[in-house]
């Protein structure tokens, strides 16, 4: 490795610069995550609450991922897959 520092060796072996996450994307990554099943009439239950939305009706029986901040559950984000937000 001829006199290179560890960080120098790492940078030479790196394929590309990784993109930085936006503040919103970082917030989403740090949120808690839980899985729920969408019920037949298009609603789901979470934290002793039921939520029925216009976009949920087409996903009856599907597993969805909820992301939320445990200190403020007024906003719950719902994902059908690992990366695709529901309704966008």
PDB file of N, CA, C and O in Angstrom:
ATOM      1  N   UNK A   1       0.834  -1.188   0.000  1.00  0.00           N
ATOM      2  CA  UNK A   1       0.000   0.000   0.000  1.00  0.00           C
ATOM      3  C   UNK A   1       0.874   1.244   0.000  1.00  0.00           C
ATOM      4  O   UNK A   1       0.359   2.357  -0.110  1.00  0.00           O
ATOM      5  N   UNK A   2       2.105   1.087   0.114  1.00  0.00           N
ATOM      6  CA  UNK A   2       3.110   2.112  -0.099  1.00  0.00           C
ATOM      7  C   UNK A   2       2.880   3.473   0.522  1.00  0.00           C
ATOM      8  O   UNK A   2       2.733   4.441  -0.224  1.00  0.00           O
ATOM      9  N   UNK A   3       2.842   3.608   1.773  1.00  0.00           N
ATOM     10  CA  UNK A   3       2.818   4.922   2.410  1.00  0.00           C
ATOM     11  C   UNK A   3       1.456   5.609   2.418  1.00  0.00           C
ATOM     12  O   UNK A   3       1.367   6.755   2.859  1.00  0.00           O
ATOM     13  N   UNK A   4       0.391   4.957   1.949  1.00  0.00           N
ATOM     14  CA  UNK A   4      -0.939   5.565   1.996  1.00  0.00           C
ATOM     15  C   UNK A   4      -1.510   5.448   3.400  1.00  0.00           C
ATOM     16  O   UNK A   4      -1.259   4.483   4.123  1.00  0.00           O
ATOM     17  N   UNK A   5      -2.277   6.451   3.754  1.00  0.00           N
ATOM     18  CA  UNK A   5      -2.985   6.369   5.026  1.00  0.00           C
ATOM     19  C   UNK A   5      -4.198   5.459   4.849  1.00  0.00           C
ATOM     20  O   UNK A   5      -4.560   5.121   3.722  1.00  0.00           O
ATOM     21  N   UNK A   6      -4.818   5.068   5.941  1.00  0.00           N
ATOM     22  CA  UNK A   6      -5.993   4.209   5.841  1.00  0.00           C
ATOM     23  C   UNK A   6      -7.122   4.906   5.082  1.00  0.00           C
ATOM     24  O   UNK A   6      -7.801   4.281   4.267  1.00  0.00           O
ATOM     25  N   UNK A   7      -7.324   6.189   5.346  1.00  0.00           N
ATOM     26  CA  UNK A   7      -8.382   6.917   4.644  1.00  0.00           C
ATOM     27  C   UNK A   7      -8.042   7.055   3.163  1.00  0.00           C
ATOM     28  O   UNK A   7      -8.938   7.023   2.320  1.00  0.00           O
ATOM     29  N   UNK A   8      -6.778   7.204   2.840  1.00  0.00           N
ATOM     30  CA  UNK A   8      -6.356   7.282   1.449  1.00  0.00           C
ATOM     31  C   UNK A   8      -6.631   5.986   0.705  1.00  0.00           C
ATOM     32  O   UNK A   8      -7.096   6.011  -0.434  1.00  0.00           O
ATOM     33  N   UNK A   9      -6.347   4.849   1.340  1.00  0.00           N
ATOM     34  CA  UNK A   9      -6.632   3.543   0.731  1.00  0.00           C
ATOM     35  C   UNK A   9      -8.126   3.361   0.533  1.00  0.00           C
ATOM     36  O   UNK A   9      -8.567   2.838  -0.490  1.00  0.00           O
ATOM     37  N   UNK A  10      -8.911   3.799   1.526  1.00  0.00           N
ATOM     38  CA  UNK A  10     -10.361   3.671   1.428  1.00  0.00           C
ATOM     39  C   UNK A  10     -10.890   4.513   0.269  1.00  0.00           C
ATOM     40  O   UNK A  10     -11.726   4.047  -0.505  1.00  0.00           O
ATOM     41  N   UNK A  11     -10.412   5.739   0.147  1.00  0.00           N
ATOM     42  CA  UNK A  11     -10.896   6.611  -0.920  1.00  0.00           C
ATOM     43  C   UNK A  11     -10.509   6.087  -2.306  1.00  0.00           C
ATOM     44  O   UNK A  11     -11.284   6.247  -3.249  1.00  0.00           O
ATOM     45  N   UNK A  12      -9.347   5.474  -2.456  1.00  0.00           N
ATOM     46  CA  UNK A  12      -8.954   4.927  -3.755  1.00  0.00           C
ATOM     47  C   UNK A  12      -9.785   3.713  -4.109  1.00  0.00           C
ATOM     48  O   UNK A  12     -10.045   3.485  -5.290  1.00  0.00           O
ATOM     49  N   UNK A  13     -10.204   2.940  -3.157  1.00  0.00           N
ATOM     50  CA  UNK A  13     -11.013   1.758  -3.425  1.00  0.00           C
ATOM     51  C   UNK A  13     -12.494   2.051  -3.573  1.00  0.00           C
ATOM     52  O   UNK A  13     -13.263   1.174  -3.967  1.00  0.00           O
ATOM     53  N   UNK A  14     -12.897   3.259  -3.265  1.00  0.00           N
ATOM     54  CA  UNK A  14     -14.305   3.639  -3.326  1.00  0.00           C
ATOM     55  C   UNK A  14     -14.747   3.760  -4.777  1.00  0.00           C
ATOM     56  O   UNK A  14     -14.016   4.304  -5.604  1.00  0.00           O
ATOM     57  N   UNK A  15     -15.916   3.266  -5.090  1.00  0.00           N
ATOM     58  CA  UNK A  15     -16.414   3.300  -6.464  1.00  0.00           C
ATOM     59  C   UNK A  15     -16.935   4.689  -6.825  1.00  0.00           C
ATOM     60  O   UNK A  15     -16.554   5.235  -7.860  1.00  0.00           O
ATOM     61  N   UNK A  16     -17.779   5.257  -6.009  1.00  0.00           N
ATOM     62  CA  UNK A  16     -18.360   6.569  -6.316  1.00  0.00           C
ATOM     63  C   UNK A  16     -18.719   7.275  -5.019  1.00  0.00           C
ATOM     64  O   UNK A  16     -18.816   6.654  -3.960  1.00  0.00           O
ATOM     65  N   UNK A  17     -18.911   8.556  -5.120  1.00  0.00           N
ATOM     66  CA  UNK A  17     -19.346   9.353  -3.971  1.00  0.00           C
ATOM     67  C   UNK A  17     -20.814   9.029  -3.692  1.00  0.00           C
ATOM     68  O   UNK A  17     -21.655   9.144  -4.583  1.00  0.00           O
ATOM     69  N   UNK A  18     -21.115   8.633  -2.486  1.00  0.00           N
ATOM     70  CA  UNK A  18     -22.488   8.326  -2.129  1.00  0.00           C
ATOM     71  C   UNK A  18     -23.292   9.618  -2.016  1.00  0.00           C
ATOM     72  O   UNK A  18     -22.798  10.608  -1.476  1.00  0.00           O
ATOM     73  N   UNK A  19     -24.522   9.617  -2.518  1.00  0.00           N
ATOM     74  CA  UNK A  19     -25.342  10.826  -2.415  1.00  0.00           C
ATOM     75  C   UNK A  19     -25.760  11.058  -0.963  1.00  0.00           C
ATOM     76  O   UNK A  19     -26.033  10.110  -0.227  1.00  0.00           O
ATOM     77  N   UNK A  20     -25.807  12.314  -0.568  1.00  0.00           N
ATOM     78  CA  UNK A  20     -26.248  12.655   0.777  1.00  0.00           C
ATOM     79  C   UNK A  20     -27.766  12.654   0.831  1.00  0.00           C
ATOM     80  O   UNK A  20     -28.431  13.028  -0.135  1.00  0.00           O
ATOM     81  N   UNK A  21     -28.303  12.235   1.952  1.00  0.00           N
ATOM     82  CA  UNK A  21     -29.748  12.247   2.135  1.00  0.00           C
ATOM     83  C   UNK A  21     -30.214  13.656   2.465  1.00  0.00           C
ATOM     84  O   UNK A  21     -29.510  14.422   3.123  1.00  0.00           O
ATOM     85  N   UNK A  22     -31.411  13.984   1.997  1.00  0.00           N
ATOM     86  CA  UNK A  22     -31.998  15.262   2.384  1.00  0.00           C
ATOM     87  C   UNK A  22     -32.450  15.163   3.844  1.00  0.00           C
ATOM     88  O   UNK A  22     -32.489  14.072   4.414  1.00  0.00           O
ATOM     89  N   UNK A  23     -32.781  16.276   4.427  1.00  0.00           N
ATOM     90  CA  UNK A  23     -33.212  16.276   5.833  1.00  0.00           C
ATOM     91  C   UNK A  23     -34.490  15.459   6.003  1.00  0.00           C
ATOM     92  O   UNK A  23     -34.642  14.747   6.995  1.00  0.00           O
ATOM     93  N   UNK A  24     -35.413  15.558   5.036  1.00  0.00           N
ATOM     94  CA  UNK A  24     -36.666  14.805   5.091  1.00  0.00           C
ATOM     95  C   UNK A  24     -36.401  13.304   4.982  1.00  0.00           C
ATOM     96  O   UNK A  24     -36.995  12.524   5.725  1.00  0.00           O
ATOM     97  N   UNK A  25     -35.523  12.886   4.073  1.00  0.00           N
ATOM     98  CA  UNK A  25     -35.186  11.473   3.913  1.00  0.00           C
ATOM     99  C   UNK A  25     -34.521  10.925   5.168  1.00  0.00           C
ATOM    100  O   UNK A  25     -34.779   9.787   5.561  1.00  0.00           O
ATOM    101  N   UNK A  26     -33.674  11.720   5.794  1.00  0.00           N
ATOM    102  CA  UNK A  26     -33.025  11.295   7.032  1.00  0.00           C
ATOM    103  C   UNK A  26     -34.047  11.148   8.151  1.00  0.00           C
ATOM    104  O   UNK A  26     -33.971  10.204   8.937  1.00  0.00           O
ATOM    105  N   UNK A  27     -35.004  12.074   8.234  1.00  0.00           N
ATOM    106  CA  UNK A  27     -36.067  11.960   9.232  1.00  0.00           C
ATOM    107  C   UNK A  27     -36.841  10.661   9.056  1.00  0.00           C
ATOM    108  O   UNK A  27     -37.152   9.983  10.035  1.00  0.00           O
ATOM    109  N   UNK A  28     -37.152  10.312   7.812  1.00  0.00           N
ATOM    110  CA  UNK A  28     -37.898   9.076   7.534  1.00  0.00           C
ATOM    111  C   UNK A  28     -37.088   7.854   7.958  1.00  0.00           C
ATOM    112  O   UNK A  28     -37.634   6.914   8.535  1.00  0.00           O
ATOM    113  N   UNK A  29     -35.796   7.866   7.674  1.00  0.00           N
ATOM    114  CA  UNK A  29     -34.935   6.731   8.051  1.00  0.00           C
ATOM    115  C   UNK A  29     -34.867   6.549   9.564  1.00  0.00           C
ATOM    116  O   UNK A  29     -34.719   5.425  10.046  1.00  0.00           O
ATOM    117  N   UNK A  30     -34.972   7.634  10.312  1.00  0.00           N
ATOM    118  CA  UNK A  30     -34.856   7.566  11.765  1.00  0.00           C
ATOM    119  C   UNK A  30     -36.179   7.304  12.473  1.00  0.00           C
ATOM    120  O   UNK A  30     -36.203   7.128  13.692  1.00  0.00           O
ATOM    121  N   UNK A  31     -37.283   7.276  11.724  1.00  0.00           N
ATOM    122  CA  UNK A  31     -38.592   7.019  12.329  1.00  0.00           C
ATOM    123  C   UNK A  31     -38.707   5.545  12.713  1.00  0.00           C
ATOM    124  O   UNK A  31     -38.023   4.688  12.153  1.00  0.00           O
ATOM    125  N   UNK A  32     -39.573   5.271  13.664  1.00  0.00           N
ATOM    126  CA  UNK A  32     -39.869   3.885  14.027  1.00  0.00           C
ATOM    127  C   UNK A  32     -40.662   3.247  12.904  1.00  0.00           C
ATOM    128  O   UNK A  32     -41.321   3.932  12.122  1.00  0.00           O
ATOM    129  N   UNK A  33     -40.592   1.941  12.835  1.00  0.00           N
ATOM    130  CA  UNK A  33     -41.233   1.218  11.740  1.00  0.00           C
ATOM    131  C   UNK A  33     -42.007   0.033  12.289  1.00  0.00           C
ATOM    132  O   UNK A  33     -41.513  -0.697  13.149  1.00  0.00           O
ATOM    133  N   UNK A  34     -43.213  -0.157  11.795  1.00  0.00           N
ATOM    134  CA  UNK A  34     -44.033  -1.320  12.158  1.00  0.00           C
ATOM    135  C   UNK A  34     -44.783  -1.800  10.932  1.00  0.00           C
ATOM    136  O   UNK A  34     -45.050  -1.028  10.011  1.00  0.00           O
ATOM    137  N   UNK A  35     -45.123  -3.085  10.925  1.00  0.00           N
ATOM    138  CA  UNK A  35     -45.895  -3.661   9.817  1.00  0.00           C
ATOM    139  C   UNK A  35     -47.337  -3.867  10.266  1.00  0.00           C
ATOM    140  O   UNK A  35     -47.606  -4.236  11.410  1.00  0.00           O
ATOM    141  N   UNK A  36     -48.247  -3.621   9.347  1.00  0.00           N
ATOM    142  CA  UNK A  36     -49.667  -3.845   9.580  1.00  0.00           C
ATOM    143  C   UNK A  36     -50.287  -4.436   8.323  1.00  0.00           C
ATOM    144  O   UNK A  36     -49.735  -4.322   7.228  1.00  0.00           O
ATOM    145  N   UNK A  37     -51.438  -5.069   8.497  1.00  0.00           N
ATOM    146  CA  UNK A  37     -52.201  -5.597   7.375  1.00  0.00           C
ATOM    147  C   UNK A  37     -53.400  -4.687   7.143  1.00  0.00           C
ATOM    148  O   UNK A  37     -54.075  -4.286   8.091  1.00  0.00           O
ATOM    149  N   UNK A  38     -53.661  -4.365   5.882  1.00  0.00           N
ATOM    150  CA  UNK A  38     -54.817  -3.535   5.533  1.00  0.00           C
ATOM    151  C   UNK A  38     -56.046  -4.441   5.520  1.00  0.00           C
ATOM    152  O   UNK A  38     -56.048  -5.484   4.867  1.00  0.00           O
ATOM    153  N   UNK A  39     -57.084  -4.042   6.240  1.00  0.00           N
ATOM    154  CA  UNK A  39     -58.312  -4.828   6.310  1.00  0.00           C
ATOM    155  C   UNK A  39     -59.146  -4.671   5.048  1.00  0.00           C
ATOM    156  O   UNK A  39     -58.908  -3.786   4.226  1.00  0.00           O
ATOM    157  N   UNK A  40     -60.136  -5.559   4.915  1.00  0.00           N
ATOM    158  CA  UNK A  40     -60.921  -5.656   3.691  1.00  0.00           C
ATOM    159  C   UNK A  40     -61.553  -4.335   3.264  1.00  0.00           C
ATOM    160  O   UNK A  40     -61.564  -4.037   2.070  1.00  0.00           O
ATOM    161  N   UNK A  41     -62.062  -3.559   4.155  1.00  0.00           N
ATOM    162  CA  UNK A  41     -62.721  -2.312   3.771  1.00  0.00           C
ATOM    163  C   UNK A  41     -61.732  -1.153   3.600  1.00  0.00           C
ATOM    164  O   UNK A  41     -62.151  -0.004   3.461  1.00  0.00           O
ATOM    165  N   UNK A  42     -60.426  -1.442   3.608  1.00  0.00           N
ATOM    166  CA  UNK A  42     -59.431  -0.412   3.336  1.00  0.00           C
ATOM    167  C   UNK A  42     -59.007   0.395   4.540  1.00  0.00           C
ATOM    168  O   UNK A  42     -58.685   1.576   4.412  1.00  0.00           O
ATOM    169  N   UNK A  43     -59.002  -0.224   5.715  1.00  0.00           N
ATOM    170  CA  UNK A  43     -58.515   0.505   6.890  1.00  0.00           C
ATOM    171  C   UNK A  43     -57.468  -0.323   7.606  1.00  0.00           C
ATOM    172  O   UNK A  43     -57.335  -1.522   7.364  1.00  0.00           O
ATOM    173  N   UNK A  44     -56.726   0.326   8.490  1.00  0.00           N
ATOM    174  CA  UNK A  44     -55.757  -0.371   9.327  1.00  0.00           C
ATOM    175  C   UNK A  44     -55.808   0.192  10.723  1.00  0.00           C
ATOM    176  O   UNK A  44     -56.296   1.300  10.944  1.00  0.00           O
ATOM    177  N   UNK A  45     -55.299  -0.584  11.670  1.00  0.00           N
ATOM    178  CA  UNK A  45     -55.295  -0.169  13.066  1.00  0.00           C
ATOM    179  C   UNK A  45     -53.868   0.038  13.526  1.00  0.00           C
ATOM    180  O   UNK A  45     -52.969  -0.744  13.217  1.00  0.00           O
ATOM    181  N   UNK A  46     -53.685   1.127  14.284  1.00  0.00           N
ATOM    182  CA  UNK A  46     -52.365   1.461  14.809  1.00  0.00           C
ATOM    183  C   UNK A  46     -52.539   2.341  16.035  1.00  0.00           C
ATOM    184  O   UNK A  46     -53.296   3.310  16.000  1.00  0.00           O
ATOM    185  N   UNK A  47     -51.853   2.017  17.105  1.00  0.00           N
ATOM    186  CA  UNK A  47     -51.870   2.790  18.357  1.00  0.00           C
ATOM    187  C   UNK A  47     -53.295   3.041  18.850  1.00  0.00           C
ATOM    188  O   UNK A  47     -53.649   4.164  19.211  1.00  0.00           O
ATOM    189  N   UNK A  48     -54.108   1.981  18.859  1.00  0.00           N
ATOM    190  CA  UNK A  48     -55.505   2.043  19.299  1.00  0.00           C
ATOM    191  C   UNK A  48     -56.351   2.996  18.472  1.00  0.00           C
ATOM    192  O   UNK A  48     -57.386   3.471  18.939  1.00  0.00           O
ATOM    193  N   UNK A  49     -55.922   3.281  17.249  1.00  0.00           N
ATOM    194  CA  UNK A  49     -56.674   4.122  16.322  1.00  0.00           C
ATOM    195  C   UNK A  49     -56.906   3.351  15.038  1.00  0.00           C
ATOM    196  O   UNK A  49     -56.110   2.487  14.671  1.00  0.00           O
ATOM    197  N   UNK A  50     -57.987   3.661  14.364  1.00  0.00           N
ATOM    198  CA  UNK A  50     -58.257   3.086  13.047  1.00  0.00           C
ATOM    199  C   UNK A  50     -58.129   4.190  12.016  1.00  0.00           C
ATOM    200  O   UNK A  50     -58.578   5.314  12.239  1.00  0.00           O
ATOM    201  N   UNK A  51     -57.516   3.870  10.891  1.00  0.00           N
ATOM    202  CA  UNK A  51     -57.341   4.849   9.824  1.00  0.00           C
ATOM    203  C   UNK A  51     -57.882   4.265   8.540  1.00  0.00           C
ATOM    204  O   UNK A  51     -57.540   3.145   8.162  1.00  0.00           O
ATOM    205  N   UNK A  52     -58.727   5.028   7.873  1.00  0.00           N
ATOM    206  CA  UNK A  52     -59.259   4.595   6.591  1.00  0.00           C
ATOM    207  C   UNK A  52     -58.991   5.723   5.609  1.00  0.00           C
ATOM    208  O   UNK A  52     -59.429   6.856   5.810  1.00  0.00           O
ATOM    209  N   UNK A  53     -58.267   5.402   4.550  1.00  0.00           N
ATOM    210  CA  UNK A  53     -57.929   6.405   3.559  1.00  0.00           C
ATOM    211  C   UNK A  53     -58.337   5.958   2.174  1.00  0.00           C
ATOM    212  O   UNK A  53     -58.525   4.766   1.926  1.00  0.00           O
ATOM    213  N   UNK A  54     -58.475   6.914   1.272  1.00  0.00           N
ATOM    214  CA  UNK A  54     -58.907   6.586  -0.085  1.00  0.00           C
ATOM    215  C   UNK A  54     -57.904   5.700  -0.809  1.00  0.00           C
ATOM    216  O   UNK A  54     -58.291   4.925  -1.683  1.00  0.00           O
ATOM    217  N   UNK A  55     -56.626   5.797  -0.466  1.00  0.00           N
ATOM    218  CA  UNK A  55     -55.597   4.996  -1.122  1.00  0.00           C
ATOM    219  C   UNK A  55     -55.469   3.592  -0.533  1.00  0.00           C
ATOM    220  O   UNK A  55     -54.892   2.708  -1.165  1.00  0.00           O
ATOM    221  N   UNK A  56     -55.998   3.381   0.662  1.00  0.00           N
ATOM    222  CA  UNK A  56     -55.860   2.071   1.302  1.00  0.00           C
ATOM    223  C   UNK A  56     -56.797   1.017   0.742  1.00  0.00           C
ATOM    224  O   UNK A  56     -56.499  -0.173   0.838  1.00  0.00           O
ATOM    225  N   UNK A  57     -57.920   1.415   0.161  1.00  0.00           N
ATOM    226  CA  UNK A  57     -58.937   0.463  -0.295  1.00  0.00           C
ATOM    227  C   UNK A  57     -58.384  -0.531  -1.314  1.00  0.00           C
ATOM    228  O   UNK A  57     -58.790  -1.692  -1.310  1.00  0.00           O
ATOM    229  N   UNK A  58     -57.488  -0.116  -2.167  1.00  0.00           N
ATOM    230  CA  UNK A  58     -56.930  -1.006  -3.176  1.00  0.00           C
ATOM    231  C   UNK A  58     -55.898  -1.982  -2.651  1.00  0.00           C
ATOM    232  O   UNK A  58     -55.424  -2.835  -3.401  1.00  0.00           O
ATOM    233  N   UNK A  59     -55.537  -1.878  -1.374  1.00  0.00           N
ATOM    234  CA  UNK A  59     -54.499  -2.727  -0.790  1.00  0.00           C
ATOM    235  C   UNK A  59     -55.042  -3.660   0.283  1.00  0.00           C
ATOM    236  O   UNK A  59     -54.298  -4.086   1.167  1.00  0.00           O
ATOM    237  N   UNK A  60     -56.327  -3.982   0.216  1.00  0.00           N
ATOM    238  CA  UNK A  60     -56.935  -4.866   1.214  1.00  0.00           C
ATOM    239  C   UNK A  60     -56.197  -6.200   1.247  1.00  0.00           C
ATOM    240  O   UNK A  60     -55.986  -6.817   0.204  1.00  0.00           O
ATOM    241  N   UNK A  61     -55.807  -6.645   2.429  1.00  0.00           N
ATOM    242  CA  UNK A  61     -55.078  -7.886   2.620  1.00  0.00           C
ATOM    243  C   UNK A  61     -53.572  -7.744   2.478  1.00  0.00           C
ATOM    244  O   UNK A  61     -52.842  -8.691   2.770  1.00  0.00           O
ATOM    245  N   UNK A  62     -53.088  -6.598   2.043  1.00  0.00           N
ATOM    246  CA  UNK A  62     -51.646  -6.400   1.822  1.00  0.00           C
ATOM    247  C   UNK A  62     -50.943  -6.007   3.121  1.00  0.00           C
ATOM    248  O   UNK A  62     -51.533  -5.379   4.001  1.00  0.00           O
ATOM    249  N   UNK A  63     -49.679  -6.387   3.218  1.00  0.00           N
ATOM    250  CA  UNK A  63     -48.828  -5.949   4.326  1.00  0.00           C
ATOM    251  C   UNK A  63     -48.263  -4.582   3.964  1.00  0.00           C
ATOM    252  O   UNK A  63     -47.744  -4.390   2.864  1.00  0.00           O
ATOM    253  N   UNK A  64     -48.363  -3.635   4.887  1.00  0.00           N
ATOM    254  CA  UNK A  64     -47.802  -2.306   4.673  1.00  0.00           C
ATOM    255  C   UNK A  64     -46.833  -1.982   5.804  1.00  0.00           C
ATOM    256  O   UNK A  64     -46.895  -2.582   6.878  1.00  0.00           O
ATOM    257  N   UNK A  65     -45.943  -1.035   5.556  1.00  0.00           N
ATOM    258  CA  UNK A  65     -44.985  -0.594   6.557  1.00  0.00           C
ATOM    259  C   UNK A  65     -45.389   0.808   7.000  1.00  0.00           C
ATOM    260  O   UNK A  65     -45.585   1.699   6.174  1.00  0.00           O
ATOM    261  N   UNK A  66     -45.510   0.992   8.307  1.00  0.00           N
ATOM    262  CA  UNK A  66     -45.824   2.301   8.873  1.00  0.00           C
ATOM    263  C   UNK A  66     -44.548   2.894   9.435  1.00  0.00           C
ATOM    264  O   UNK A  66     -43.776   2.202  10.099  1.00  0.00           O
ATOM    265  N   UNK A  67     -44.325   4.154   9.177  1.00  0.00           N
ATOM    266  CA  UNK A  67     -43.209   4.880   9.794  1.00  0.00           C
ATOM    267  C   UNK A  67     -43.798   6.050  10.556  1.00  0.00           C
ATOM    268  O   UNK A  67     -44.662   6.766  10.049  1.00  0.00           O
ATOM    269  N   UNK A  68     -43.315   6.241  11.796  1.00  0.00           N
ATOM    270  CA  UNK A  68     -43.886   7.269  12.658  1.00  0.00           C
ATOM    271  C   UNK A  68     -42.872   7.707  13.694  1.00  0.00           C
ATOM    272  O   UNK A  68     -41.907   7.001  13.986  1.00  0.00           O
ATOM    273  N   UNK A  69     -43.110   8.879  14.239  1.00  0.00           N
ATOM    274  CA  UNK A  69     -42.326   9.387  15.343  1.00  0.00           C
ATOM    275  C   UNK A  69     -43.098   9.056  16.620  1.00  0.00           C
ATOM    276  O   UNK A  69     -44.225   9.525  16.777  1.00  0.00           O
ATOM    277  N   UNK A  70     -42.539   8.274  17.531  1.00  0.00           N
ATOM    278  CA  UNK A  70     -43.299   7.869  18.728  1.00  0.00           C
ATOM    279  C   UNK A  70     -43.688   9.036  19.630  1.00  0.00           C
ATOM    280  O   UNK A  70     -44.617   8.910  20.428  1.00  0.00           O
ATOM    281  N   UNK A  71     -43.002  10.154  19.519  1.00  0.00           N
ATOM    282  CA  UNK A  71     -43.362  11.328  20.334  1.00  0.00           C
ATOM    283  C   UNK A  71     -44.486  12.145  19.721  1.00  0.00           C
ATOM    284  O   UNK A  71     -45.080  12.986  20.396  1.00  0.00           O
ATOM    285  N   UNK A  72     -44.791  11.903  18.429  1.00  0.00           N
ATOM    286  CA  UNK A  72     -45.835  12.657  17.741  1.00  0.00           C
ATOM    287  C   UNK A  72     -46.434  11.771  16.656  1.00  0.00           C
ATOM    288  O   UNK A  72     -45.921  11.731  15.538  1.00  0.00           O
ATOM    289  N   UNK A  73     -47.515  11.059  16.974  1.00  0.00           N
ATOM    290  CA  UNK A  73     -48.080  10.137  15.994  1.00  0.00           C
ATOM    291  C   UNK A  73     -49.166  10.798  15.149  1.00  0.00           C
ATOM    292  O   UNK A  73     -50.008  10.103  14.579  1.00  0.00           O
ATOM    293  N   UNK A  74     -49.161  12.120  15.059  1.00  0.00           N
ATOM    294  CA  UNK A  74     -50.125  12.791  14.199  1.00  0.00           C
ATOM    295  C   UNK A  74     -49.800  12.587  12.726  1.00  0.00           C
ATOM    296  O   UNK A  74     -50.665  12.789  11.874  1.00  0.00           O
ATOM    297  N   UNK A  75     -48.572  12.192  12.409  1.00  0.00           N
ATOM    298  CA  UNK A  75     -48.185  11.893  11.034  1.00  0.00           C
ATOM    299  C   UNK A  75     -47.667  10.463  10.979  1.00  0.00           C
ATOM    300  O   UNK A  75     -46.677  10.120  11.625  1.00  0.00           O
ATOM    301  N   UNK A  76     -48.352   9.636  10.197  1.00  0.00           N
ATOM    302  CA  UNK A  76     -47.940   8.253   9.991  1.00  0.00           C
ATOM    303  C   UNK A  76     -47.762   8.070   8.489  1.00  0.00           C
ATOM    304  O   UNK A  76     -48.690   8.319   7.719  1.00  0.00           O
ATOM    305  N   UNK A  77     -46.584   7.641   8.072  1.00  0.00           N
ATOM    306  CA  UNK A  77     -46.309   7.395   6.663  1.00  0.00           C
ATOM    307  C   UNK A  77     -46.513   5.916   6.380  1.00  0.00           C
ATOM    308  O   UNK A  77     -46.091   5.066   7.165  1.00  0.00           O
ATOM    309  N   UNK A  78     -47.163   5.605   5.254  1.00  0.00           N
ATOM    310  CA  UNK A  78     -47.498   4.226   4.922  1.00  0.00           C
ATOM    311  C   UNK A  78     -46.799   3.843   3.625  1.00  0.00           C
ATOM    312  O   UNK A  78     -46.911   4.541   2.616  1.00  0.00           O
ATOM    313  N   UNK A  79     -46.067   2.712   3.663  1.00  0.00           N
ATOM    314  CA  UNK A  79     -45.369   2.188   2.484  1.00  0.00           C
ATOM    315  C   UNK A  79     -45.943   0.832   2.130  1.00  0.00           C
ATOM    316  O   UNK A  79     -46.170  -0.002   3.007  1.00  0.00           O
ATOM    317  N   UNK A  80     -46.180   0.609   0.838  1.00  0.00           N
ATOM    318  CA  UNK A  80     -46.610  -0.698   0.368  1.00  0.00           C
ATOM    319  C   UNK A  80     -45.401  -1.596   0.219  1.00  0.00           C
ATOM    320  O   UNK A  80     -45.430  -2.751   0.645  1.00  0.00           O
ATOM    321  N   UNK A  81     -44.330  -1.082  -0.384  1.00  0.00           N
ATOM    322  CA  UNK A  81     -43.075  -1.820  -0.497  1.00  0.00           C
ATOM    323  C   UNK A  81     -42.102  -1.221   0.492  1.00  0.00           C
ATOM    324  O   UNK A  81     -42.505  -0.513   1.414  1.00  0.00           O
ATOM    325  N   UNK A  82     -40.831  -1.498   0.308  1.00  0.00           N
ATOM    326  CA  UNK A  82     -39.820  -0.945   1.212  1.00  0.00           C
ATOM    327  C   UNK A  82     -39.512   0.523   0.914  1.00  0.00           C
ATOM    328  O   UNK A  82     -39.072   1.252   1.803  1.00  0.00           O
ATOM    329  N   UNK A  83     -39.736   0.960  -0.314  1.00  0.00           N
ATOM    330  CA  UNK A  83     -39.311   2.306  -0.684  1.00  0.00           C
ATOM    331  C   UNK A  83     -40.399   3.189  -1.252  1.00  0.00           C
ATOM    332  O   UNK A  83     -40.175   4.388  -1.413  1.00  0.00           O
ATOM    333  N   UNK A  84     -41.557   2.660  -1.559  1.00  0.00           N
ATOM    334  CA  UNK A  84     -42.567   3.428  -2.266  1.00  0.00           C
ATOM    335  C   UNK A  84     -43.647   3.924  -1.321  1.00  0.00           C
ATOM    336  O   UNK A  84     -44.403   3.113  -0.786  1.00  0.00           O
ATOM    337  N   UNK A  85     -43.749   5.261  -1.091  1.00  0.00           N
ATOM    338  CA  UNK A  85     -44.807   5.765  -0.216  1.00  0.00           C
ATOM    339  C   UNK A  85     -46.172   5.590  -0.863  1.00  0.00           C
ATOM    340  O   UNK A  85     -46.310   5.772  -2.073  1.00  0.00           O
ATOM    341  N   UNK A  86     -47.165   5.246  -0.087  1.00  0.00           N
ATOM    342  CA  UNK A  86     -48.518   5.038  -0.577  1.00  0.00           C
ATOM    343  C   UNK A  86     -49.136   6.376  -0.955  1.00  0.00           C
ATOM    344  O   UNK A  86     -49.059   7.339  -0.192  1.00  0.00           O
ATOM    345  N   UNK A  87     -49.742   6.435  -2.119  1.00  0.00           N
ATOM    346  CA  UNK A  87     -50.452   7.632  -2.543  1.00  0.00           C
ATOM    347  C   UNK A  87     -49.607   8.573  -3.370  1.00  0.00           C
ATOM    348  O   UNK A  87     -50.132   9.585  -3.835  1.00  0.00           O
ATOM    349  N   UNK A  88     -48.330   8.306  -3.582  1.00  0.00           N
ATOM    350  CA  UNK A  88     -47.481   9.183  -4.403  1.00  0.00           C
ATOM    351  C   UNK A  88     -47.227   8.570  -5.742  1.00  0.00           C
ATOM    352  O   UNK A  88     -46.534   9.160  -6.570  1.00  0.00           O
TER     353      UNK A  88
END
